[in-house]
Amino acid sequence: MSITLQTPISSCISQARRISAFKKIGIQTVQDALTYYPFRVMPALPLRSISNSQVGQKIVCLGYVQDIRVIPMSMRYGMRLQITVTDAYEQGSSQQLDQTQIIFFSYKTHYVQWMQSRIQVGMTIAISGEIGEYAGQKQFMHPEILTIQNAESESDNNEQSGIAHPNVTYDVATVDEAVQALTKPRPVYHANSRISSQTIHEQILAIIHALDDEDVPDILPEHVIAQNQLMHHFEAYKAIHNPQTEQEFYEGLRTLRFEEAFITQVAVLQVALQNNKNEAPVCNDETVEQAFIGNLPFTLTQGQQQVLHEIQEDMSQATPMQRLLQGEVGSGKTIIALLAMLRAAGSGCQSIMVAPTQVLAEQHYHNITSMVEQVEVEDKPLPVLLLTGGMRLAQRRQVLATIASGVPCIIVATHAAFSKQIQAPSLGLVVIDEQHRFGVKQREALRDSGSKVPHMLIMTATPIPRTAAMTWFGDLEVSTLTELPGGRKPIKTYVIDEHNPMQIAKVFTHIRNRVLAGERAYIVCSRIDDTQVEDLQETMPDMYDVENDDPQEVYEKIQPHSVHEISARLRKLPQFQGITVSTLTGKDSDEDKQQIMSDFAAGRIQVLISTVVIEVGVDVPQASCIVIFDADYFGLSQLHQLRGRVGRGGTNSWAFLVTQRADNPLASQRLQVIEGTLDGAKIAQADLELRGAGDVLGDSQSGGRSALKLLRVVKDADMIEQARAQAKTLLQEDEMLTQYPQLSGAVLDFMRGEEIHIINS
């Protein structure tokens, strides 16, 4: 049968169960299979007997299974699967054979059951991994295992050759096949209890063997391939999925990374070129803006003045501004956005500020209303309108009618701003607060709401390294606010071991003392209640249950705390007696959220236990303490955002990062980054290196995935810059890519999934 990249995977596999397993990991077509890349390659290993190998060596060996046990550890710590083996071909020896144990830890019952179904007593298995030692006995921790169907018949000394395992599906047929598979460089794939890395590898190889070179054409132009000494597209797939040497694997990896870099840069540069052809309202009247600046009770910082000048220059042009404004929490982004909106109003245009939550939208609305109550445009008060999804119908219609009239105004909205009902005929500026909360199509909906394309100012408090910004926001000009306004004191940050009762008691006593002094405290949990357990386990990085990950990366998976659990727990403690405690989660109604935040700001609520709903924009100057439970489950930039909720009133402030995994090296490393610096740029850099692009901007937590599968926006900075320069040259010669249909199609596929900025909505 002839297959193409678009052929469904069901046409290549006969087993319905395997088809289902592939779909579960996102493989539905041949192209999905080819781009399901291994996350590492196992180096070529020697074949040795267990007894003649030393601790610390990485080997391939053959083992005879003598015993299998499942040992419960506790409800929190899961189970240990313990397989006892000896050298497979020394069973007939008269000497006492040393026993070796293979250990798998797992939190999930079905994973243990799957492993038990693969391996049975009396079976011969091939083992690939590093020999460790525990209590004086050799052991393998999470090695790779292949079960061998005809191993017994190949051994003259094996007294167990008559044993049959009719209910087992073997990985390979013979010992030679197992040895060949494990002793050459082998790609390792993310697998699960339904399908092993070996099965994924075998199926992808079968697909590659069924394809011809013409079925997988090159994406990059021939001169780009030659200039960068890259492999051809299909050759790169073969090299990464079936490498003959480690060098070949990494050459294929370099080719596919460069392809991603080139496609992303062509995409963002095309968007920028197209944007420059659009017509935007010219907003060059400074009268209202300058009058407002003259009445401010403070002076703009030098950084704010510089950024404001850049925005003024952009808005004075007839081409749409596309500017990303990034800055630390409290650096003054909102006042810059307000000044830009006043410039638009003075020029006869409307502005929309879009906030990610209703709490933040209402806060922006009240703050802006109070700040501009003396502002007049054409001798009339400047209207400030609030538009949210929870508004009453009559009120909503009145706001929409005012917007449709074209009168200069400032509109503060939530996702309701993206509704097709909004007609803003004189829309001159769109301000989007917290860029990563909104998808490209949503932003485009605002751009299309008027006769001209409005200027766009996108704000984020997540500092982004230069090369990352170039990749995610390559079609935008980037402005950065680095100074903090005067009066802000550094936030003291401490990592707290939850298993240390004295540390926890000191934290709670400290909170009580600050509350009695008239201050407020936030307590943040990663989930609302216990019903979120399964969803949480799907979205959190599974570092405890990955059969093929490095042993050092495997650690205990501990159940994180919930808002309801912590609320019940704290109310019983003596430190919180007489203190008003309340909760706030995303499940609360809009009216309840607003009332709770109002009560918290007024002091009627003194301790607020919440989810990350308070992450963005919530501004209570009296809040001086924040406790974040299971802090190691959050991204570093998100922890930095949460920490920024306190210390906004000029008082001393504290952030306590509570973890149940203080003794885990990876968790400790991540939290020490936050504890050791208040520099958001350093934190963002570390977040990228430790977690990756999608997680930093919220993809993983929203269930989405970054379009970048291989490219690393920090480590591959030089490659990205190289690709950008070459992409720019190519587009100067052929902006619409008419000579390069394969590249054009790849760019369209990339943009079609709202991935221009490498972000899902």
Helices and strands as residue ranges (DSSP letters): G 9-11, H 16-24, H 30-34, E 40-42, E 58-74, E 78-87, G 88-90, E 100-106, H 109-118, E 124-134, E 137-141, E 144-147, G 152-154, H 175-183, E 186-188, H 197-210, G 213-215, H 222-227, H 233-241, H 246-275, H 287-294, H 302-315, E 322-327, H 333-346, E 350-354, H 358-371, E 376-377, E 380-381, E 384-387, H 393-404, E 410-413, G 415-418, E 427-433, G 435-437, H 440-447, E 455-460, H 466-472, E 477-481, E 491-497, H 501-516, E 520-524, G 530-532, H 533-539, G 551-553, H 563-571, G 574-576, E 581-584, H 590-602, E 607-610, G 612-614, E 623-628, G 631-633, H 636-643, E 653-659, H 665-676, H 680-690, H 693-696, G 700-702, H 717-733, H 741-752
